[in-house]
Amino acid sequence: MSQPIYCLTFAVPSQTVPVFEDALEGLGAAIAVGGPDRNGDTPLQVYLGEDHGETELFGRLAAAALGCEIAVPDYRYELMPETDWVAESQAALPPLRAGRFFVHGSHVQERPSAGAIPLLVDANIAFGTGRHETTRGCLLAMCDLAKRGRKTRVLDMGCGSGILAMGAAYLWPKARILATDNDPGSVRVARENAGLNRVSRRIQTYLSQGYAHPAIKREGPYDLIVANILAAPLCRMATETARHAKPGGHVILSGLLWHQERWVRQRHRSAGLALEARYKLGDWTTLLLRA
């Protein structure tokens, strides 16, 4: 029997999306954000692996709405039909190329081209199969950085499946790499994927709320920090991100929609991180910053 999936669906004014994302953080949710409609409302679909109950969900929506001075949005909360989501996802996912990377599932028979870096990542409970524009943007930015020289200490903040930490392990074979996430399932999956891709000895994995784990401070400062999360937590952690970045080092930020870019960029510029490049893929933006 597959794990039950619950879906919360609603739409809010586009400028308020980060507030609602922030309000739903901590539920272990995967949030899909659509494009704004002609009225400027953006639809959100929030997928949950357990039933949090309408009372808690309504309370979170109401608190966000109050902070934005808008009415509580109409919403739909339902149990999705029983489906083996992992099996369906694996069958539907073709291999993907992002810079030097060839990201594939275990079902793929196609061989990577000469010189490509294969990364085995099956669909799982953790975010990050490489197919989403946010992950692809990070991989492309990392490939561009690899052309400029080596990195010796790398932090993957909010590692999900561990794909970015594994990519760093192949791009910079001598680097010390930390992969952290606030979700125990993601940490477990990242550790398993590192083993499948034969880089487990190169990557340390930790359960951590942001930069709280003492290993993060002990191993820093970092000449590369990659954080593919959401706009709101990225902004909340901006000062700590800058503090853990080595002077002259780089920070890659992703998980933000195009209309959130200015907010995220300004917050990190105030913390001491300057914009070097941006990667726009669909509705999503990845930022490359320098300390």
N, C-alpha and C positions, 0 to 999 in steps of 0.2 A: 504493500500500500504506500502510495507516495505521500509526502508531507503536505498537509493542507495549506493552501495559500489564500489569504484574505486580501481584498482589494478595496481601498478607499479612493474614491474619485470625486474631484471637485475642481472648480475654476475660480481664480482670483485675479485682480488687476496685476499686470505684469511686474510692476515695480514692487509689489508686496511679496513676490515669490520667495525671496531669501528669508523673510520673516517666517513664513509658513514652513519652509524647509527646516529652519532652525527649531521651530516649535515641535516638529515631528522627529527630531534627532533623538537617538537613544532608544528607539523602538525596534532597532534591527531591521529597518525598512529599506527597500530599494525604491527609489523615487524616479519615475519617468516624467519628464517635463516636456510638454508639447509646445508648438509654436503659438504665439498670440493670435487671437481671432481679430476680426475687423473692429471689435469694440475695445480691444486692448486687454482682454482677459486671457490668461494662460491656463490651460488645463493641466492638472497634475494627477497622476495615478500612483498611489502608494501601495506597494506590495508588502505584505506582512506574513511572516512565517508562523505567527500564533495570533489567537483572538485576543486583542487588547480590550475589547468591549466598547460599545458606543459611548458610554459615559466618559471614559478617559479620552477617547478620540475627540468627542465634542468639546470637552474641556480644553484640549490643546488648540483646536481650531478657534474656539471662542477667545482664548487668551491672545492668539496671534491677531485675530480680527480686531480686538480691543486696542492692541498696540498700534495697529494701522488705521484705526478710526474708521473701520468699515463694518458692514453687517457680516454676521457669520455666514459663510457661503453655504449654499445648498450642496448636499453631498450624498453619495451613494456608498454604502458599505456592504460588501457581500462576500460570501465564500465562493471561490472560483471552482469550476468543475474539476473533479479529480483527474489529474493528468501527471504523467511522469515527465515533469518539466525538463529534467536533466537529459533524459534520453531524447526527447523531442529537440532540445536545443543542440545537442551533439550532432544529430542527424542533419540538421538544417544549416550548420555552420561550415562554410567552405574555408580553406586556408586563406590567410590574409597577409599581405606584404606591407610593411611599414618601415621605410628606409631599408636598412640591412636585415631586418627581421622577417622571418617566415613563421607566422603564428598558426599553429594547427592543433586540431584535436586528435585523439588516438584513433579515430575512425578514418582519418585522411590517408590515402595511399600515395598521393602525389609527393615526389621528392623535391626538396628545395634546390634552387639553382646554385651553381658554384659560387662560393663566397658568402652565401646567405647564412644568417644565424637562425637555426631552428629553435623555436620555443614551443614545447608541448604544454598546452593549457586547455583542459576540458572544461565545459560548462559545469559549474558547481554552485554551492551556496554563496561563495565569495564573489564580490564584484571584480571584474577585470578579466575578460577573455581576449582583449586586444581589439575587438570589433567595434567598440564604442569610440566615437570621435575623441573623447577625452583621453582615453588610453593611447590611441594612435598618435595624438598630438604630443604626448609625453615621449613616446618612442622616437618620433621624428626629431624632437628637440635633443634627445640624448644622442642620437646618431650624429647630429650636427656638432654637438659638443665634443664628441669623440674625435672628430677631425682636427680639433684644436690642441689636443694633448690629453694627458692622463688625469684621472681623478684618483685620490688615495683613500678618501673617506666619504662614503655615500650613505644617506639616510632616506629610506622610502617611508614616508609618513602616511599612514592610512593605506597599508599595502594591499588590502584585498586579497586577490589570488597570488600575489607576489610577483606578478609578471614584470613590473618595472625593476624590482630588486634583481630578478634573474637577468633581465636585459643588461643591467649595470655590471653584473658579474662577468658577462661575456665581453662587453665593451672595454672594461678595465679589469683585466685578470688579476692584478695585484692589489686591487682596492679592498678595504675592509667595509663591509656592507651591513647595515642594520635595517630590518623590516619590522615595522610596528603597526598595530591596529588596535582599536578599542573593542573589537568583536572577537571573542574566543574562537568562533568557527573560522573566521578569516585567517587568524594566526595559524590554526591547525592546517588549513588548506594550503597556505603559503609555504609552510614547512614541508608538506607532502610534495608540492610541486617542485620545490627546490631539490628534493631528493630524486624525483623523476627526471629532472633536467641536469642532474649530476653537478649541482653547485651548492649542495647543502653545507659543505664545509666552509664555504665562502660567505654564507649569509647567516647572521644571527637574527632570530625572530623573538619578539617580545609583545606581550599584551600590555598596552599602555593607553591611558587617557591623554592624548596630546603628547607633550614633552615630559610627562610626569615620571616615567621610569628612569631610575638613576643611571642605567646603562647608556641612555641617550646623552646625558651630560658627560659621562666618563669617556665615551668614544669620540666626542666632538673636539673642536669644531669641525664642520663638514665643508668640503669644497664642492659638494653637490647635495642639495636637498630636493627631493621630488615629493610633491603633495597633490594627489589627485583625489580631492574630497568634494566639498561643496563650498559655495561662495561664503556663506556665513561663518562656518568654522575656520576657513582660511583667514578671514579678516580678524577673527578673535585671536588667532595664533600668530598674527603678523609680527608682533614685537619679539616673541620667543623664536620665531623662525629666523629673524634677522640676528638675534643674539647667538644662535647656534650655527650660523653660517660663517665660514672663514672669510676674512677680508679678501676680496678678489674672487671668491667662490661664486657658484651659481645656484639659483633656486628656480625650479620648474613648478608652476602652479597650474592646475587644471580642475575641471569639474564645474566650470562657470559658463553660463550662457553669454552671448555677445552683449546683452544689455547690462550684465553684471560686471563687465570688464573694467569700466572706469572706476567703480566703487572699490574693487579689489586692488586695482593698480594704485589708486591714490592712498589706500590704507598702507600698502607695503612701501610706497615711496616715502611716506611719513616715518616708517620704521627704518629707513636707510637702504632700501633695495631699489635699484634703478632698472627700468625696462631696457632690455636689449633686443628682444624679438617677440613676435606673436605668431601663433599658428591658428588659422581659422579653418575649421572643418565643419561644414553645415552650420548649425546654430550655436556651435560650441567654440570656445577660445582657450588656447593654452598659452601661458605667458612664460617667457624666459627672462629672468631677472638676474642682476649681478650685485653682490654685496660690495 
